[in-house]
Amino acid sequence: MIDCVPIPTHRHHATMPEKNGSDANAMWGGRFTQSPSELMQKINASIDVDQRMYPQDIAASQVHASMLARQGIISESDCAAICAGLDEIRADIDAGSVEFSVELEDIHMNVESQLRTKIGAAAGRLHTARSRNDQTVTDLRLWLRDEIDGLSDRLAHLIRTLIEKADSTASVIMPGFTHLQVAQPVTFGHHLMAYVAMLGRDHSRLRDCRDRLNQCPLGAAALAGTPFPIDRHFTSDALGFSAPTENSMDSVSARDHVAEYLFTVSMLAVHISRFAEEVTIWNSDGFKFVELSDAFTTGSSIMPQKKNPDAAELLRAKPGAVIGALNQMLIVMKGLPLTYMKDMQEDKEPLFRAADNIDLCVQVMTGLVEDMQPNTDRMRSFLTRGFPTATDLADFLVRELDLPFRDAHHVTGRAVAMAEDAGIQLEELSLEQLQSLNQGIDDSVFDAIRLETSLETRQSYGGTSPTQVKAAIERARALWCHPA
């Protein structure tokens, strides 16, 4: 029976009207004599947020029902009716024909109410040996697992896009900056590969997060486990988890998997934002290092000449929503005693908000990388300012004249001041001027401080020489561009 239970791998954003029926409290109201106030219903209900988990809720319920039947806790006929009814409900929600009820609070009780309508009293057996406490966290782990899988794939595509763009620009010379001042020559491909390294760490963190969250809480019940003879290993295996969670109290009260995911995507968002800031700078009139097409720019309502890098600017801003979600989640959880508290219902809204934002950011950044075209002449022109080969002069003095680096640094500083006073580049100083600083300097110094020489000699592992950049690209391709 269990083989036919599908585990969802997609997301569905249902937006259904609320149902104002007469069955308020029908699922838990036995000891209550009146319905909650309208305001209580409004703050208590989460159906407008958690309805997107309906595929996971249905799949987990089908597995739970199958386990109950396998253990002899419910009959095979009730199990068959439950699973068939849940299949129908999934199809109804897919088709948009289900009206979710705010009085039923959440996706779990809405689905169970729909099931009772379809199959009658047998639906009431589904909740045997489980609680909404373990049910909701199981659904959320399933949803988050699917979300990480999809985001990991899209992030890998962004990384591959950066690798290919880096390959085509591995020898394109540009200024490297510190403090946003021209520092040393690098290549555009080397610069892009820095983001491959950053995003690779983000991808690794996502996979680590998935591994840690991939334990099944179902069967922990409210907080203490259950007296029914359930098989949590069967349930865990059927839902694709690596193992059941170890402690029933921790199972229902832990939300560190949510916080860890939110930290991970916050770090990813920061990396995307840093790149977006560079694209914004590179595209500005003061730099013009890259050109963006009409596909990723917008115009002005008043200035007809404007072409604004709004995609990059919005990517620069989006981390606010993602980091805010992390802060919100941490604040919700701080100081909560064991075990479940209603505060924890507030885990899903920031999670879903962050997930939607980071998913969009990764896709837009991929398009932006594909779209941007480097302006090679403009980038090279910036290397006529800031004396970018000064470090090469110092290295020459160390290597050829055996000066201690601090002495070489001092001589080079005097050479820079001399060139600056004369309004010329370092390489435009005469041999006589350089020899006035150190008699051992010969005319081989001029080759040492050429831009191309500066690049070519940066042969240390991970350096900016085109040879090293190409080697780095091949290593990255072996990781990201070939099937395992």
C-alpha positions as CSV (number, residue, x, y, z in Angstrom):
1,M,0.0,0.0,0.0
2,I,2.8,2.4,0.9
3,D,4.5,2.2,-2.5
4,C,1.8,4.3,-4.0
5,V,2.0,7.2,-1.6
6,P,3.7,10.1,-3.4
7,I,6.1,12.4,-1.6
8,P,5.6,15.9,-2.9
9,T,8.5,17.7,-4.6
10,H,6.7,20.9,-5.6
11,R,5.2,24.0,-4.0
12,H,1.6,25.1,-4.5
13,H,0.4,28.5,-3.4
14,A,-3.3,28.1,-2.8
15,T,-5.4,31.2,-2.3
16,M,-8.8,30.1,-1.3
17,P,-11.6,32.1,0.4
18,E,-12.4,31.4,4.1
19,K,-15.2,29.1,5.0
20,N,-17.6,30.5,7.6
21,G,-19.4,27.3,8.7
22,S,-21.0,26.2,11.8
23,D,-18.3,23.7,12.8
24,A,-16.1,26.1,14.8
25,N,-14.1,24.0,17.4
26,A,-15.4,20.8,15.8
27,M,-11.9,19.3,16.0
28,W,-11.0,20.1,19.6
29,G,-13.9,21.8,21.3
30,G,-15.4,19.1,23.5
31,R,-14.6,20.8,26.7
32,F,-15.6,24.3,25.5
33,T,-19.1,25.7,25.8
34,Q,-18.8,28.6,23.4
35,S,-16.8,29.5,20.3
36,P,-13.7,31.7,20.4
37,S,-14.2,35.4,19.6
38,E,-13.7,36.7,16.1
39,L,-10.4,38.3,17.2
40,M,-9.3,35.1,18.8
41,Q,-9.9,33.3,15.6
42,K,-8.0,35.9,13.7
43,I,-4.9,35.7,15.8
44,N,-5.1,32.0,16.2
45,A,-5.6,30.9,12.6
46,S,-2.7,30.1,10.4
47,I,-4.5,28.7,7.3
48,D,-3.6,31.8,5.2
49,V,0.1,31.0,5.7
50,D,0.4,27.2,6.1
51,Q,-2.0,26.2,3.3
52,R,0.9,25.9,1.0
53,M,2.0,22.8,3.0
54,Y,-1.0,20.8,1.9
55,P,1.0,18.3,-0.3
56,Q,3.3,17.5,2.6
57,D,0.4,17.3,5.0
58,I,-1.5,14.8,2.8
59,A,1.6,12.7,2.1
60,A,2.5,12.4,5.8
61,S,-1.1,11.6,6.7
62,Q,-1.2,8.8,4.1
63,V,2.0,7.3,5.4
64,H,0.8,7.6,9.0
65,A,-2.5,5.8,8.1
66,S,-0.6,3.1,6.3
67,M,1.6,2.6,9.4
68,L,-1.4,2.5,11.7
69,A,-3.0,-0.3,9.5
70,R,0.3,-2.2,9.3
71,Q,0.5,-2.2,13.1
72,G,-3.1,-3.3,13.4
73,I,-4.1,0.0,15.1
74,I,-6.7,0.8,12.4
75,S,-8.3,-1.5,9.9
76,E,-7.1,-2.0,6.4
77,S,-10.5,-0.8,5.1
78,D,-10.3,2.4,7.1
79,C,-6.8,3.0,5.9
80,A,-7.8,2.5,2.2
81,A,-10.7,4.9,2.6
82,I,-8.4,7.5,4.3
83,C,-5.7,7.3,1.6
84,A,-8.2,7.4,-1.2
85,G,-10.0,10.3,0.4
86,L,-6.7,12.2,0.8
87,D,-5.9,11.6,-2.8
88,E,-9.2,13.2,-3.7
89,I,-8.6,16.2,-1.4
90,R,-5.2,16.8,-3.0
91,A,-6.8,16.8,-6.4
92,D,-9.5,19.2,-5.2
93,I,-6.9,21.6,-3.8
94,D,-4.8,21.3,-6.9
95,A,-7.9,22.3,-8.9
96,G,-8.7,25.2,-6.6
97,S,-12.1,23.9,-5.6
98,V,-11.5,23.7,-1.8
99,E,-12.6,26.6,0.4
100,F,-10.3,26.7,3.5
101,S,-12.0,27.6,6.8
102,V,-10.4,30.1,9.2
103,E,-12.4,28.5,12.0
104,L,-10.5,25.3,11.5
105,E,-7.3,27.2,12.1
106,D,-4.7,25.5,10.0
107,I,-4.1,23.2,7.0
108,H,-4.1,20.1,9.2
109,M,-7.6,20.5,10.5
110,N,-8.9,21.8,7.2
111,V,-7.7,18.6,5.5
112,E,-9.1,16.4,8.2
113,S,-12.4,18.2,8.0
114,Q,-12.5,17.7,4.3
115,L,-11.7,14.0,4.8
116,R,-14.6,13.6,7.2
117,T,-16.9,15.1,4.6
118,K,-15.7,12.6,2.0
119,I,-15.4,9.3,4.0
120,G,-17.3,9.9,7.2
121,A,-16.4,8.6,10.6
122,A,-13.3,6.7,9.4
123,A,-11.6,10.0,9.0
124,G,-11.6,10.4,12.8
125,R,-9.2,7.4,13.1
126,L,-6.4,9.2,11.2
127,H,-5.3,11.3,14.1
128,T,-4.7,8.2,16.3
129,A,-1.2,8.2,17.8
130,R,-0.3,11.7,16.6
131,S,-0.8,15.3,17.6
132,R,-0.8,18.5,15.6
133,N,2.4,19.2,17.4
134,D,4.3,16.4,15.7
135,Q,2.2,16.6,12.6
136,T,3.0,20.3,11.8
137,V,6.7,19.9,12.4
138,T,6.8,16.8,10.2
139,D,5.0,18.7,7.4
140,L,7.4,21.7,7.8
141,R,10.5,19.5,7.6
142,L,9.1,17.9,4.5
143,W,8.4,21.3,3.0
144,L,11.7,22.7,3.9
145,R,13.5,19.6,2.6
146,D,11.8,20.1,-0.8
147,E,12.6,23.8,-0.7
148,I,16.3,23.2,-0.1
149,D,16.4,20.7,-2.9
150,G,14.9,23.2,-5.3
151,L,17.0,26.1,-4.1
152,S,20.2,24.0,-4.2
153,D,19.5,23.2,-7.9
154,R,18.9,26.8,-8.8
155,L,22.0,27.9,-6.9
156,A,24.1,25.3,-8.7
157,H,22.8,26.8,-12.0
158,L,23.9,30.3,-10.9
159,I,27.3,28.9,-10.0
160,R,27.6,27.2,-13.4
161,T,26.6,30.5,-15.1
162,L,29.3,32.4,-13.2
163,I,31.9,29.7,-14.2
164,E,31.1,30.1,-17.9
165,K,31.2,33.9,-17.7
166,A,34.5,33.6,-15.9
167,D,35.9,31.3,-18.5
168,S,35.1,33.8,-21.3
169,T,36.8,36.6,-19.4
170,A,39.7,34.8,-17.7
171,S,42.3,37.1,-19.4
172,V,40.2,40.3,-19.4
173,I,42.2,42.8,-17.2
174,M,40.5,45.0,-14.7
175,P,41.5,46.8,-11.5
176,G,41.1,45.0,-8.2
177,F,40.1,47.3,-5.4
178,T,40.6,47.7,-1.7
179,H,38.7,50.5,0.0
180,L,37.1,51.0,-3.4
181,Q,40.4,52.4,-4.6
182,V,42.5,50.9,-7.4
183,A,44.9,48.4,-5.8
184,Q,46.3,45.8,-8.2
185,P,45.4,44.4,-11.6
186,V,43.3,41.3,-11.7
187,T,41.2,39.6,-14.3
188,F,37.4,39.9,-14.6
189,G,37.2,36.1,-14.6
190,H,39.2,35.9,-11.4
191,H,36.7,38.4,-9.8
192,L,33.8,36.3,-10.9
193,M,35.4,33.1,-9.5
194,A,35.5,34.8,-6.1
195,Y,31.7,34.6,-6.1
196,V,31.8,31.0,-7.2
197,A,33.8,30.3,-4.0
198,M,31.3,32.2,-1.9
199,L,28.2,30.6,-3.4
200,G,29.8,27.2,-3.2
201,R,30.0,27.6,0.5
202,D,26.4,28.6,0.6
203,H,25.4,25.5,-1.4
204,S,27.4,23.4,1.1
205,R,25.6,25.0,4.0
206,L,22.3,24.3,2.4
207,R,23.1,20.6,2.0
208,D,24.4,20.4,5.6
209,C,21.2,22.0,6.8
210,R,19.1,19.5,4.9
211,D,21.1,16.6,6.4
212,R,20.5,17.8,9.9
213,L,16.7,18.5,9.5
214,N,16.1,15.2,7.7
215,Q,14.8,13.3,10.8
216,C,11.2,12.4,11.2
217,P,9.3,13.8,14.3
218,L,6.1,11.9,13.4
219,G,5.1,9.7,16.3
220,A,6.4,12.0,19.0
221,A,2.7,13.0,19.5
222,A,2.0,15.9,21.7
223,L,5.3,15.7,23.6
224,A,5.7,12.4,25.4
225,G,5.3,9.8,22.6
226,T,2.2,7.5,22.4
227,P,1.1,4.2,24.1
228,F,0.0,2.8,20.7
229,P,2.4,0.3,19.2
230,I,3.5,2.5,16.3
231,D,6.6,1.9,14.1
232,R,8.4,5.3,13.8
233,H,11.2,3.7,11.7
234,F,8.7,2.6,9.1
235,T,7.1,6.1,9.0
236,S,10.5,7.7,8.7
237,D,11.7,5.5,5.9
238,A,8.4,5.8,4.0
239,L,8.7,9.6,4.1
240,G,12.4,9.6,3.0
241,F,13.9,10.7,6.3
242,S,17.2,9.3,7.4
243,A,15.9,8.4,10.9
244,P,13.2,9.2,13.4
245,T,14.0,12.0,15.9
246,E,15.5,10.8,19.1
247,N,13.6,12.6,21.8
248,S,9.8,13.2,21.8
249,M,10.1,16.5,23.6
250,D,12.8,17.9,21.4
251,S,10.9,16.6,18.4
252,V,7.9,18.9,18.8
253,S,9.7,21.9,20.3
254,A,12.8,22.2,18.1
255,R,12.9,24.9,15.4
256,D,16.6,25.2,15.0
257,H,16.3,23.6,11.5
258,V,14.2,26.6,10.6
259,A,16.7,29.0,12.1
260,E,19.6,27.2,10.5
261,Y,18.0,27.4,7.1
262,L,17.2,31.1,7.6
263,F,20.8,31.8,8.6
264,T,22.1,29.9,5.5
265,V,19.9,31.8,3.1
266,S,20.7,35.1,4.9
267,M,24.4,34.4,4.2
268,L,23.5,33.6,0.6
269,A,21.4,36.8,0.3
270,V,24.4,38.8,1.6
271,H,26.7,37.3,-1.0
272,I,24.1,38.1,-3.7
273,S,23.7,41.6,-2.4
274,R,27.5,42.2,-2.5
275,F,27.6,41.1,-6.1
276,A,24.6,43.2,-6.9
277,E,26.3,46.2,-5.4
278,E,29.3,45.6,-7.6
279,V,27.1,45.3,-10.7
280,T,25.4,48.6,-9.7
281,I,28.8,50.3,-9.3
282,W,30.2,48.7,-12.5
283,N,27.2,49.9,-14.5
284,S,27.3,53.5,-13.1
285,D,28.4,56.4,-15.3
286,G,31.6,56.8,-13.2
287,F,32.7,53.2,-14.0
288,K,30.9,51.7,-17.0
289,F,32.7,48.4,-16.5
290,V,29.7,46.4,-17.6
291,E,26.7,47.0,-19.9
292,L,23.2,45.6,-19.0
293,S,20.6,45.1,-21.7
294,D,17.0,46.3,-21.5
295,A,16.0,42.9,-20.0
296,F,17.5,43.8,-16.6
297,T,17.1,47.6,-16.5
298,T,14.3,50.1,-16.3
299,G,13.7,53.7,-17.3
300,S,12.6,56.9,-15.6
301,S,9.1,58.3,-15.6
302,I,10.5,61.8,-16.1
303,M,14.1,61.5,-17.6
304,P,13.9,59.7,-21.0
305,Q,17.7,59.1,-21.1
306,K,17.8,57.0,-18.0
307,K,18.6,53.3,-18.0
308,N,18.7,52.1,-14.4
309,P,20.1,48.8,-13.0
310,D,17.0,48.2,-11.0
311,A,17.4,44.4,-10.9
312,A,20.8,44.8,-9.2
313,E,19.5,47.5,-6.9
314,L,16.6,45.3,-5.7
315,L,18.9,42.3,-5.2
316,R,21.0,44.6,-3.0
317,A,17.9,45.4,-0.9
318,K,16.3,41.9,-0.6
319,P,18.6,40.6,2.2
320,G,16.6,42.9,4.5
321,A,13.6,40.7,4.2
322,V,15.6,37.5,4.6
323,I,17.8,38.6,7.5
324,G,14.7,40.1,9.1
325,A,13.1,36.6,8.9
326,L,16.1,35.1,10.7
327,N,15.8,37.7,13.4
328,Q,12.1,37.2,13.8
329,M,12.5,33.4,14.1
330,L,15.3,33.7,16.8
331,I,13.2,36.2,18.8
332,V,10.2,33.9,18.6
333,M,12.2,31.0,20.0
334,K,14.3,32.7,22.6
335,G,13.3,31.9,26.2
336,L,10.6,29.3,25.3
337,P,10.4,26.5,27.8
338,L,9.8,22.9,26.6
339,T,7.8,21.8,24.9
340,Y,5.3,23.2,22.4
341,M,4.1,26.8,22.7
342,K,1.7,28.5,20.3
343,D,4.5,31.0,19.6
344,M,6.0,28.4,17.4
345,Q,3.1,28.8,15.0
346,E,4.9,32.0,14.0
347,D,7.8,30.0,12.4
348,K,6.2,29.6,9.0
349,E,5.5,33.2,8.0
350,P,9.1,34.3,8.2
351,L,10.3,31.0,6.7
352,F,8.0,31.2,3.7
353,R,8.8,34.9,3.2
354,A,12.5,34.3,3.2
355,A,12.2,31.2,1.0
356,D,10.2,33.1,-1.6
357,N,12.7,36.1,-1.6
358,I,15.9,34.1,-1.8
359,D,14.4,31.9,-4.6
360,L,13.7,35.0,-6.6
361,C,17.1,36.5,-5.9
362,V,19.0,33.5,-7.1
363,Q,17.0,33.3,-10.3
364,V,17.3,37.1,-11.0
365,M,21.1,37.0,-10.3
366,T,21.5,34.2,-12.7
367,G,19.8,36.2,-15.4
368,L,21.9,39.3,-14.5
369,V,25.2,37.4,-14.8
370,E,24.1,36.0,-18.2
371,D,23.1,39.4,-19.4
372,M,26.0,41.6,-18.3
373,Q,28.8,42.3,-20.9
374,P,32.2,43.6,-19.7
375,N,33.5,46.8,-21.2
376,T,37.2,45.8,-21.5
377,D,38.6,49.1,-22.6
378,R,36.9,51.0,-19.8
379,M,38.2,48.5,-17.2
380,R,41.8,48.8,-18.5
381,S,41.6,52.6,-18.5
382,F,41.1,52.6,-14.8
383,L,44.5,51.0,-14.4
384,T,46.1,54.3,-15.4
385,R,45.3,55.6,-11.9
386,G,46.2,54.5,-8.4
387,F,49.7,53.1,-9.4
388,P,48.4,49.5,-9.5
389,T,51.8,47.9,-10.1
390,A,53.5,49.5,-7.1
391,T,53.5,46.2,-5.3
392,D,55.2,44.7,-8.3
393,L,58.0,47.2,-8.0
394,A,58.4,46.3,-4.3
395,D,58.5,42.6,-5.2
396,F,61.1,43.3,-7.9
397,L,63.3,45.0,-5.3
398,V,63.0,42.0,-3.0
399,R,63.5,39.4,-5.7
400,E,66.3,41.0,-7.7
401,L,68.1,43.2,-5.2
402,D,67.5,41.1,-2.1
403,L,66.1,44.0,-0.2
404,P,64.0,43.3,2.9
405,F,60.4,43.8,2.0
406,R,60.0,46.7,4.4
407,D,62.9,48.5,2.8
408,A,61.5,47.8,-0.6
409,H,58.1,49.1,0.5
410,H,59.8,52.3,1.6
411,V,61.7,52.8,-1.7
412,T,58.5,52.1,-3.7
413,G,56.6,54.6,-1.7
414,R,59.2,57.2,-2.6
415,A,58.9,56.2,-6.3
416,V,55.1,56.6,-6.2
417,A,55.4,60.0,-4.6
418,M,57.9,61.0,-7.3
419,A,55.5,59.9,-10.1
420,E,52.6,61.5,-8.4
421,D,54.4,64.8,-8.1
422,A,55.3,64.6,-11.8
423,G,51.8,63.7,-12.8
424,I,52.9,60.5,-14.6
425,Q,52.5,56.7,-14.2
426,L,55.0,54.6,-12.3
427,E,56.3,53.0,-15.5
428,E,56.8,56.5,-17.0
429,L,59.6,57.3,-14.5
430,S,63.0,57.2,-16.1
431,L,65.6,54.7,-15.2
432,E,67.7,57.6,-13.8
433,Q,64.8,58.7,-11.5
434,L,64.4,55.1,-10.2
435,Q,68.2,54.7,-9.7
436,S,68.2,57.8,-7.6
437,L,66.2,55.8,-5.1
438,N,68.3,52.7,-5.4
439,Q,71.4,52.3,-7.6
440,G,70.8,48.6,-8.1
441,I,67.7,49.1,-10.2
442,D,68.2,48.3,-13.9
443,D,66.0,48.6,-17.0
444,S,64.5,45.1,-16.3
445,V,62.3,46.9,-13.8
446,F,60.1,48.2,-16.6
447,D,59.0,44.7,-17.6
448,A,58.3,43.8,-14.0
449,I,55.8,46.7,-13.6
450,R,53.9,46.1,-16.8
451,L,50.2,45.3,-16.2
452,E,50.5,42.0,-18.1
453,T,53.6,41.0,-16.2
454,S,51.8,41.8,-12.9
455,L,49.0,39.4,-13.9
456,E,51.2,36.7,-15.3
457,T,53.5,36.5,-12.3
458,R,50.6,36.0,-9.8
459,Q,51.0,32.2,-10.2
460,S,50.4,31.2,-6.6
461,Y,47.5,28.8,-6.1
462,G,44.3,30.7,-6.3
463,G,46.0,33.8,-7.8
464,T,44.9,36.0,-10.6
465,S,47.2,34.9,-13.4
466,P,45.1,33.8,-16.4
467,T,46.8,30.4,-16.0
468,Q,45.7,30.0,-12.4
469,V,42.2,31.4,-13.3
470,K,41.8,28.8,-16.0
471,A,43.0,26.1,-13.6
472,A,40.5,27.3,-11.0
473,I,37.7,27.2,-13.6
474,E,38.5,23.6,-14.5
475,R,38.4,22.6,-10.8
476,A,35.1,24.3,-10.4
477,R,33.7,22.7,-13.6
478,A,34.7,19.3,-12.2
479,L,32.6,20.1,-9.1
480,W,29.6,21.8,-10.7
481,C,29.4,21.0,-14.4
482,H,29.7,17.3,-14.6
483,P,27.3,14.6,-13.4
484,A,28.5,12.8,-10.3
